[in-house]
Amino acid sequence: MRSLFPEIKANKTWQIAVNDGHVLYVEESGNPDGIPVVYCHGGPGGGSSAAHRRFYDPQLYRIILFDQRGCGQSTPHCANDINAIWQNTTKDLAHDMEIIRQELNIKRWVVAGGSWGTTVALYYAIEFPEMVLGLLLRGVFLARRQDIEWLFGKGGASEIFPEYYQRFIKGHQFDSTIELLESYYQKLSGENDLEQLTAAKQFLQWESNIVQLKTPQSNPNSDMSNKDIIAMAMLNCHYFLNDCFLYESEIISEIKRIQQIPGYIIHGRYDIVCKAENAFTLDQYWSSGVLEIVPCAGHSCFEVGITDGLVRAGIQIAEFINKK
């Protein structure tokens, strides 16, 4: 089993102005002359972290991380300014990546993503296929209505973890998943700071309880600041209430645009956040993708089997690119 590469520091950081008043945090680490790889973090609103640098061989890769609109070290931040929600769509995020690529003088790059980040990575590749050397995807989320219902509705994940779901919906009156998310959004975007933070913590606790095959003894989000917890909960509701700003099954419908792009799909067999059917369906339609369903693994990229698959995939796609 391969483990994460050693900790490394960022070589450079930037605050890059994109459109609509948003300024994005961007960083670079690894080999400045290596294969460029950009990582799309999860969430929505999860932000990037130093740990994400460690999935790519720093001798082979020029590693680019960035914080999406409204979260992390980007500004404005959702927890401080409700305006961070406006002009914040999947298309905006993809076009932000193009601005980053051009600002950093990168001709083409490998695009990686985890969970929600796979949605962003796939959408970017569909929009700008000529800029993508390859794709590295973990925990695929296709952003269909059924995927949102699976995670937040009364079927799907809630039937596997009913006791945790009961805590998730406590205090909310609703007849549909949309109404549940709307109830959360009202609390998250209101003027009561205590209610906002309480709702954000309750929202994130649901995913924290189901993200790994073995429930962690401690909350994986425990090292997140209150500011980041609010941003992630708020951006989750913002995107999922709007069907991620995609038409139904848009990624699969447009998949022909990336058929020539090679890549790897790493997905846990027992991923409850993003069911394995997402990865299987993507593999059925994307002929250049190689699917690995990892046994005894859930959704987290830090589970042993998932980490091993991602590190191997990164090495393999680098070898493929260097042979071309």
Secondary structure, 3 states (H helix, E strand, C coil): CCCCCCCCCCCEEEEEECCCCCEEEEEEEECCCCEEEEEECCCCCCCCCHHHHHHCCCCCEEEEEECCCECCCCECECCCCHHHHCCCCHHHHHHHHHHHHHHCCCCCEEEEEECHHHHHHHHHHHHCHHHEEEEEEECCCCCCHHHHHHHHCCCCHHHHCHHHHHHHHCCCCCCCHHHHHHHHHHHHCCCCHHHHHHHHHHHHHHHHHHCCCCCCCCCCCCCCCHHHHHHHHHHHHHHHHCHHHCCCCHHHHCHHHHCCCCEEEEEECCCCCCCHHHHHHHHHHCCCEEEEEECCCCCCCCCHHHHHHHHHHHHHHHHHHHHC
